[in-house]
């Protein structure tokens, strides 16, 4: 459709029509006079105007506007009318109705697109989260030197009968006592119900002649002395706590028996931890 553009200046929007307009440089424009309204006359035999008829009747090629309101007589403006523009066809890139029907309609295409986008974005996020969690857990784990001290192996053949040896395990003193038969009989003849922390000797040892305990007093954390005290077991000189040969509290302020660690005895090898 032709696009006729005129520049009417500041008064162009108020002027509807004029009977005389001479756009020359030598004469001023006459005062615009509004044309009288005339009744529309239908010419018989003419076809009714439609957008399609206007498009067919519109000029093609180059259109020149040589005169008009506000246009000098010596100037010439050029306007282009594009009536032969063809829109591109994207049909080759669209799925046919048959393909859409076979895939279950539009939803199948949407699901495929969502899966592709989710996989492209989700995979790096999952990998990054896994790396972050792994580093966080590794930072909280024990160091190599601590793990090395988690277990201790002791050759029981090096401990003579009737003796108590002290080892360092996880920063604590570990007492390993090779008991004689007299000590075993003495601790098992005791009335368990009379003890402050009742516990039979059979539940505190895995083998009768071997006692494995942590040498820390249950009162205030002191280290007792082996083969001392009123009961021939252990004695804490700090506050006067007495333990028997089974590590049970018999006298003094200590409230509990000496702690027993987790251990295993394999023939002549003791593994603590």
C-alpha positions as CSV (number, residue, x, y, z in Angstrom):
1,X,0.0,0.0,0.0
2,X,1.3,3.4,-1.0
3,X,2.6,5.6,1.8
4,X,2.2,9.3,1.0
5,X,4.0,11.5,3.4
6,X,3.6,15.2,3.6
7,X,5.2,17.6,5.9
8,X,2.6,20.2,7.0
9,X,4.6,21.8,9.7
10,X,3.0,22.7,13.0
11,X,-0.5,23.3,11.4
12,X,-0.5,20.2,9.4
13,X,-2.5,18.2,12.0
14,X,-5.3,20.8,12.0
15,X,-5.7,21.2,8.3
16,X,-8.1,18.6,6.7
17,X,-8.3,20.1,3.2
18,X,-7.7,23.3,1.3
19,X,-9.0,24.8,-1.9
20,X,-5.7,26.4,-2.8
21,X,-2.1,25.6,-1.8
22,X,0.8,27.0,-3.8
23,X,4.0,25.8,-2.2
24,X,6.5,28.3,-3.9
25,X,9.2,30.4,-2.4
26,X,7.9,33.6,-3.9
27,X,4.3,33.5,-2.6
28,X,2.9,32.8,0.8
29,X,0.4,30.1,1.3
30,X,-3.2,31.3,1.2
31,X,-5.4,30.9,4.3
32,X,-6.8,27.4,4.3
33,X,-10.5,27.1,3.6
34,X,-12.3,24.0,4.6
35,X,-14.1,22.4,1.8
36,X,-17.8,21.8,2.1
37,X,-18.9,18.3,2.9
38,X,-20.5,16.5,0.0
39,X,-22.6,13.5,0.1
40,X,-21.0,10.3,-1.1
41,X,-22.1,9.3,-4.6
42,X,-22.0,5.7,-5.5
43,X,-21.1,5.2,-9.2
44,X,-23.1,2.3,-10.6
45,X,-21.1,-0.6,-11.9
46,X,-18.0,0.0,-9.7
47,X,-16.7,-2.7,-7.5
48,X,-16.6,-2.1,-3.8
49,X,-13.1,-1.2,-2.4
50,X,-11.4,-3.8,-0.3
51,X,-7.9,-4.1,1.1
52,X,-7.1,-6.6,-1.6
53,X,-8.2,-4.2,-4.3
54,X,-6.2,-1.4,-2.8
55,X,-3.1,-3.6,-2.7
56,X,-3.5,-4.5,-6.4
57,X,-4.1,-0.9,-7.4
58,X,-1.2,0.4,-5.4
59,X,1.7,1.5,-7.6
60,X,4.8,-0.5,-7.6
61,X,8.4,0.6,-8.0
62,X,9.4,4.2,-7.3
63,X,6.9,6.9,-6.4
64,X,7.8,10.6,-6.6
65,X,6.1,13.3,-4.5
66,X,6.8,16.5,-6.3
67,X,4.4,19.0,-4.7
68,X,2.3,19.3,-1.6
69,X,1.8,21.4,1.5
70,X,5.1,22.4,2.9
71,X,7.0,21.0,-0.1
72,X,9.0,23.6,-2.0
73,X,8.4,23.7,-5.8
74,X,12.0,23.1,-6.6
75,X,12.4,20.0,-4.4
76,X,11.6,16.4,-5.2
77,X,11.2,13.6,-2.7
78,X,11.4,9.9,-3.4
79,X,9.3,7.3,-1.7
80,X,9.6,3.5,-2.2
81,X,6.6,1.2,-2.1
82,X,7.3,-2.4,-1.4
83,X,4.4,-4.5,-2.6
84,X,6.4,-7.5,-3.8
85,X,7.9,-8.6,-0.4
86,X,7.8,-12.4,0.0
87,X,8.0,-13.8,3.5
88,X,10.3,-16.8,4.1
89,X,8.9,-20.2,4.5
90,X,10.1,-22.1,7.5
91,X,8.1,-25.3,6.7
92,X,11.2,-27.3,6.2
93,X,12.2,-26.7,9.9
94,X,8.8,-27.7,11.3
95,X,7.6,-31.1,12.2
96,X,4.9,-32.5,10.0
97,X,1.5,-33.5,11.5
98,X,2.4,-37.1,11.0
99,X,5.5,-36.8,13.0
100,X,3.8,-35.0,15.8
101,X,1.1,-37.6,15.9
102,X,3.6,-40.4,16.1
103,X,5.5,-38.8,19.0
104,X,2.3,-38.1,21.0
105,X,1.8,-34.5,20.1
106,X,3.6,-31.4,21.3
107,X,4.2,-32.7,24.8
108,X,6.7,-35.2,23.5
109,X,8.8,-32.4,22.0
110,X,8.6,-30.4,25.3
111,X,9.7,-33.3,27.4
112,X,12.7,-33.9,25.1
113,X,13.7,-30.2,25.3
114,X,13.3,-30.2,29.1
115,X,15.5,-33.3,29.4
116,X,18.2,-31.9,27.3
117,X,18.3,-28.6,29.2
118,X,18.1,-30.4,32.5
119,X,20.9,-32.7,31.6
120,X,23.1,-29.9,30.4
121,X,22.6,-27.8,33.5
122,X,22.1,-30.5,36.1
123,X,25.1,-32.7,35.4
124,X,27.7,-30.0,36.2
125,X,25.7,-29.0,39.3
126,X,25.7,-32.6,40.6
127,X,29.4,-33.1,39.9
128,X,30.2,-29.8,41.6
129,X,28.0,-30.7,44.6
130,X,29.7,-34.1,44.9
131,X,33.2,-32.6,44.9
132,X,32.2,-30.1,47.5
133,X,30.8,-32.7,49.8
134,X,33.8,-34.9,49.3
135,X,36.2,-32.1,50.2
136,X,34.1,-31.2,53.2
137,X,34.1,-34.7,54.6
138,X,37.8,-35.2,53.9
139,X,38.5,-32.0,55.9
140,X,36.6,-33.4,58.9
141,X,38.3,-36.8,58.9
142,X,41.2,-37.6,61.1
143,X,44.8,-36.9,60.0
144,X,47.2,-39.6,59.0
145,X,49.1,-39.5,62.3
146,X,45.9,-39.9,64.3
147,X,44.7,-42.8,62.2
148,X,48.1,-44.4,62.7
149,X,47.6,-44.4,66.4
150,X,44.0,-45.7,66.2
151,X,45.3,-49.2,66.8
152,X,48.2,-50.6,68.7
153,X,49.6,-54.2,68.5
154,X,51.4,-55.6,71.6
155,X,53.4,-58.9,71.8
156,X,52.2,-60.6,75.0
157,X,55.3,-62.7,75.2
158,X,57.2,-59.6,76.2
159,X,55.2,-59.2,79.4
160,X,56.3,-61.6,82.2
161,X,53.8,-63.2,84.6
162,X,52.8,-61.0,87.5
163,X,53.9,-57.8,85.8
164,X,52.1,-54.7,84.5
165,X,53.3,-52.8,81.5
166,X,52.2,-49.3,80.3
167,X,51.7,-48.4,76.7
168,X,50.6,-45.2,75.0
169,X,47.4,-45.5,73.0
170,X,45.6,-42.5,71.5
171,X,47.4,-40.3,74.0
172,X,46.3,-42.3,77.0
173,X,48.2,-44.7,79.3
174,X,47.2,-48.3,78.5
175,X,47.8,-50.9,81.3
176,X,48.4,-54.5,80.3
177,X,48.6,-56.9,83.3
178,X,49.7,-60.5,83.2
179,X,47.9,-61.9,86.2
180,X,48.8,-64.9,88.3
181,X,46.4,-67.4,89.5
182,X,46.4,-66.0,93.1
183,X,45.2,-62.6,91.8
184,X,42.5,-64.2,89.7
185,X,41.1,-66.2,92.7
186,X,41.2,-63.1,94.9
187,X,39.2,-60.8,92.6
188,X,36.6,-63.6,91.9
189,X,36.0,-64.3,95.6
190,X,34.6,-60.8,96.2
191,X,30.9,-60.3,96.7
192,X,30.0,-58.2,93.6
193,X,26.9,-56.7,95.3
194,X,29.1,-54.9,97.9
195,X,31.1,-53.1,95.2
196,X,30.5,-49.4,94.4
197,X,30.4,-50.2,90.7
198,X,29.3,-53.8,90.6
199,X,30.8,-55.9,87.8
200,X,32.1,-59.5,87.9
201,X,35.7,-60.2,86.9
202,X,34.6,-62.5,84.1
203,X,32.9,-59.6,82.2
204,X,36.1,-57.5,82.4
205,X,38.5,-59.9,80.8
206,X,38.6,-62.0,77.6
207,X,41.2,-64.3,79.0
208,X,41.6,-64.9,82.7
209,X,45.4,-64.1,82.9
210,X,45.3,-60.9,80.9
211,X,43.8,-57.6,82.1
212,X,43.7,-54.7,79.6
213,X,42.5,-51.3,81.0
214,X,43.0,-47.6,80.5
215,X,45.2,-46.2,83.3
216,X,43.2,-43.0,84.1
217,X,41.5,-42.6,87.5
218,X,37.8,-42.1,87.2
219,X,37.9,-39.5,89.9
220,X,39.9,-36.6,88.5
221,X,41.9,-38.2,85.7
222,X,45.1,-39.0,87.5
223,X,47.3,-42.0,86.5
224,X,47.3,-44.7,89.2
225,X,50.3,-46.7,90.3
226,X,50.3,-50.4,89.4
227,X,50.9,-53.2,92.1
228,X,50.0,-50.8,94.9
229,X,47.2,-50.0,97.3
230,X,45.2,-52.0,99.9
231,X,44.0,-54.6,97.3
232,X,47.2,-55.2,95.3
233,X,45.9,-53.7,92.1
234,X,46.2,-50.0,91.4
235,X,46.5,-47.0,93.7
236,X,45.9,-43.3,92.9
237,X,48.1,-41.3,95.3
238,X,46.4,-37.9,94.4
239,X,43.2,-38.6,96.3
240,X,43.6,-42.1,97.7
241,X,41.5,-44.3,95.3
242,X,42.2,-48.1,95.6
243,X,41.5,-50.6,92.8
244,X,41.9,-54.4,92.8
245,X,43.6,-56.6,90.2
246,X,40.5,-56.4,88.1
247,X,40.5,-52.6,87.9
248,X,37.4,-52.2,90.1
249,X,37.1,-49.4,92.6
250,X,37.3,-50.7,96.2
251,X,38.1,-47.7,98.3
252,X,38.4,-43.9,97.9
253,X,36.5,-41.1,96.1
254,X,36.6,-42.6,92.6
255,X,33.0,-43.4,91.5
256,X,33.6,-45.9,88.7
257,X,35.9,-48.8,87.7
258,X,38.8,-48.3,85.4
259,X,37.7,-48.2,81.7
260,X,38.2,-51.2,79.5
261,X,39.1,-50.4,75.8
262,X,38.0,-52.5,72.8
263,X,40.7,-55.1,72.1
264,X,41.3,-58.6,70.7
265,X,43.8,-61.3,71.6
266,X,45.0,-63.5,68.8
267,X,47.4,-66.2,70.3
268,X,50.2,-64.1,71.6
269,X,49.3,-60.8,69.9
270,X,47.1,-58.1,71.5
271,X,45.4,-55.6,69.2
272,X,43.8,-52.6,70.9
273,X,41.4,-50.4,69.0
